[in-house]
């Protein structure tokens, strides 16, 4: 075997595992409902807590294949809509389809609200009201629950809720919830 042939074989053998890894999906998908950067924050903090996850702010139903959980961070961003080239209406449609598909597939839905009081007003509220009642569990920063909305939804729908005092608690709390499933 020539040197060039050996080199080509060695490179091919090295690339096979890399290609296989690129196709692997994490069991946890993190997405947004409202296109705020809160979902990216959740993804980062979840990773720091040692939980492998994939982040896609525009995740669709097909992206749930092979997943055991979807973490949906709620909160609207007009800049996020503009950057993504979408509208609030199309985001509601996408989120609704994602929630429906997750329920049908038995994928755990964890609703997360870390935007504080400012992401409980205006455009954000429709995303909060869409996701919270359909979640299997909720993780909420206390400052965003001053009016008790999430407590009420959790009680009415029998949804477990964890309230956090500091943003940095999100990763460990979610890691614990995901490990318990």
ZASEPA-944393 format. One record per residue (C-alpha): y, x, z; residue number from 1. Coordinates in Angstrom, 1 decimal, padded with zeros to 4 digits. Layout:
// residues N
y, x, z, resi
Y, X, Z, NUM
...
//
This chain:
// residues 181
y, x, z, resi
000.0, 000.0, 000.0, 1
003.4, 001.4, -001.0, 2
006.2, 002.0, 001.5, 3
008.2, -000.8, -000.1, 4
005.3, -003.2, 000.1, 5
004.7, -002.3, 003.8, 6
008.4, -002.8, 004.5, 7
008.4, -006.2, 002.8, 8
005.4, -007.2, 004.8, 9
006.9, -006.1, 008.1, 10
010.1, -008.0, 007.4, 11
008.2, -011.1, 006.5, 12
006.2, -010.9, 009.7, 13
009.3, -010.5, 011.7, 14
011.1, -013.4, 010.0, 15
008.2, -015.9, 010.5, 16
008.8, -016.4, 014.2, 17
012.5, -016.5, 013.7, 18
012.1, -019.3, 011.1, 19
009.8, -021.2, 013.4, 20
012.3, -021.0, 016.3, 21
015.1, -022.2, 014.1, 22
013.1, -025.4, 013.5, 23
012.3, -026.1, 017.2, 24
014.3, -028.8, 018.8, 25
015.3, -028.8, 022.4, 26
014.0, -031.9, 024.3, 27
017.6, -032.7, 025.3, 28
020.2, -033.7, 022.8, 29
023.9, -033.8, 023.9, 30
026.4, -035.8, 022.0, 31
029.7, -037.5, 022.3, 32
030.8, -041.1, 022.1, 33
034.5, -040.9, 021.3, 34
034.6, -037.4, 020.0, 35
036.3, -035.8, 023.0, 36
035.3, -032.3, 023.8, 37
033.7, -033.5, 027.1, 38
030.3, -033.4, 025.3, 39
030.7, -029.7, 024.5, 40
031.6, -029.1, 028.2, 41
028.4, -030.9, 029.2, 42
026.4, -028.9, 026.8, 43
027.8, -025.7, 028.1, 44
027.3, -026.6, 031.8, 45
023.8, -027.9, 031.1, 46
022.9, -024.6, 029.5, 47
024.3, -022.6, 032.4, 48
022.0, -024.7, 034.6, 49
019.1, -023.4, 032.6, 50
018.4, -026.5, 030.5, 51
017.8, -025.9, 026.8, 52
019.7, -028.4, 024.8, 53
021.0, -029.1, 021.3, 54
024.6, -030.2, 020.8, 55
025.7, -032.5, 018.0, 56
028.9, -034.5, 018.4, 57
027.9, -036.7, 015.4, 58
024.2, -037.2, 016.3, 59
022.4, -040.1, 014.6, 60
019.2, -042.0, 015.3, 61
017.1, -039.5, 013.2, 62
018.3, -036.7, 015.5, 63
016.3, -038.3, 018.4, 64
013.0, -037.3, 016.8, 65
011.1, -035.1, 019.2, 66
013.6, -035.6, 022.1, 67
012.9, -036.9, 025.6, 68
016.5, -037.4, 026.5, 69
020.0, -037.9, 025.0, 70
023.1, -037.1, 027.1, 71
026.1, -039.0, 025.9, 72
029.5, -037.9, 027.1, 73
032.0, -040.8, 026.8, 74
035.7, -040.4, 026.1, 75
037.9, -040.7, 023.1, 76
040.0, -038.1, 021.4, 77
042.3, -039.0, 018.5, 78
042.3, -035.3, 017.5, 79
038.5, -035.4, 017.6, 80
038.4, -038.4, 015.3, 81
040.9, -036.8, 012.9, 82
039.0, -033.5, 012.8, 83
035.7, -035.3, 012.2, 84
037.2, -037.6, 009.6, 85
036.0, -040.7, 011.4, 86
037.5, -043.8, 013.0, 87
036.9, -045.5, 016.3, 88
035.1, -048.3, 014.5, 89
032.6, -045.9, 012.8, 90
032.1, -044.0, 016.1, 91
031.2, -047.3, 017.8, 92
028.7, -048.1, 015.0, 93
027.2, -044.6, 015.3, 94
026.9, -044.8, 019.1, 95
025.4, -048.3, 018.9, 96
022.8, -047.2, 016.4, 97
022.0, -044.2, 018.6, 98
021.7, -046.3, 021.7, 99
019.4, -048.8, 019.9, 100
017.2, -046.0, 018.5, 101
016.9, -044.2, 021.9, 102
015.9, -047.5, 023.6, 103
013.3, -048.2, 020.9, 104
011.9, -044.7, 021.0, 105
011.8, -044.5, 024.8, 106
014.3, -041.6, 024.9, 107
016.1, -041.5, 028.2, 108
019.8, -042.2, 027.9, 109
022.1, -040.4, 030.4, 110
025.7, -041.5, 030.3, 111
028.2, -038.9, 031.5, 112
031.9, -039.5, 032.2, 113
033.7, -036.3, 033.2, 114
037.1, -037.1, 031.7, 115
038.7, -038.3, 034.9, 116
041.2, -041.1, 035.1, 117
042.9, -040.2, 031.8, 118
039.7, -040.9, 029.8, 119
039.4, -044.3, 031.4, 120
042.4, -045.7, 029.6, 121
043.3, -046.7, 026.0, 122
040.9, -045.9, 023.3, 123
038.4, -044.3, 025.6, 124
037.6, -047.5, 027.5, 125
035.6, -049.1, 024.6, 126
033.3, -046.1, 024.6, 127
032.8, -046.2, 028.3, 128
032.0, -049.9, 028.2, 129
029.6, -049.4, 025.3, 130
027.5, -046.6, 026.8, 131
027.6, -047.2, 030.6, 132
025.7, -050.6, 030.7, 133
023.0, -049.3, 028.3, 134
022.4, -045.9, 030.0, 135
019.2, -045.3, 032.0, 136
021.3, -043.2, 034.5, 137
024.9, -042.3, 034.9, 138
026.7, -039.1, 036.0, 139
030.4, -039.7, 036.8, 140
033.2, -037.5, 038.0, 141
034.7, -039.5, 041.0, 142
038.2, -039.3, 039.7, 143
037.1, -041.4, 036.7, 144
035.6, -044.1, 038.9, 145
038.6, -044.8, 041.2, 146
038.5, -048.4, 040.1, 147
034.7, -048.7, 040.9, 148
033.8, -049.7, 037.3, 149
030.8, -047.4, 037.1, 150
029.6, -048.6, 040.6, 151
029.8, -052.2, 039.4, 152
027.9, -051.5, 036.2, 153
025.3, -049.5, 038.0, 154
024.8, -052.3, 040.6, 155
024.7, -055.1, 038.0, 156
022.3, -053.3, 035.6, 157
020.2, -051.4, 038.3, 158
021.2, -048.0, 036.9, 159
021.0, -045.0, 039.1, 160
024.4, -043.3, 039.4, 161
025.4, -039.9, 040.7, 162
029.1, -039.2, 041.4, 163
030.3, -035.6, 041.4, 164
033.3, -034.1, 043.1, 165
033.6, -031.0, 040.9, 166
033.1, -030.7, 037.2, 167
030.8, -027.7, 037.7, 168
028.3, -030.0, 039.4, 169
027.4, -031.7, 036.1, 170
024.9, -029.1, 034.9, 171
022.8, -028.9, 038.1, 172
022.9, -032.7, 038.6, 173
021.7, -033.3, 035.0, 174
019.1, -030.5, 035.3, 175
017.7, -032.3, 038.3, 176
017.6, -035.7, 036.5, 177
015.9, -034.2, 033.5, 178
013.3, -032.4, 035.6, 179
012.5, -035.7, 037.3, 180
011.6, -037.6, 034.2, 181
//
